[in-house]
Amino acid sequence: MLRAWLPGPEVDAKLDAARFEPFTEVTLAAKRDRMRQRRETRKRGYAVSRGEIDGDVLGVAGRLHNKAADGVAALSVAAVFARVADERLP
């Protein structure tokens, strides 16, 4: 979540150095997919995970910032897909 607001070159370096092992069939393991997710998160202002870590879990996370608008933490909420009506999905 917080990575979405890092400068592009810093994100590139972190993604190049990391290995992403898929947890589920929808885990974003390719760098291009993670960069697309970063762009979408920045545009939306919050991150959404639809079964990427656990196939039955929906997650939404937002950035918390200090007075200087620096991202200092993230707050996430998770729910079981079956308990969230389709029209309420982000």
Secondary structure by P-SEA (a helix, b strand, c coil): cccccccaaaaaaaaaabbbbbccccccccaaaaaaaaaaaaaaccccccccccccbbbbbbbbbcccccccbbbbbbbccccccccccc
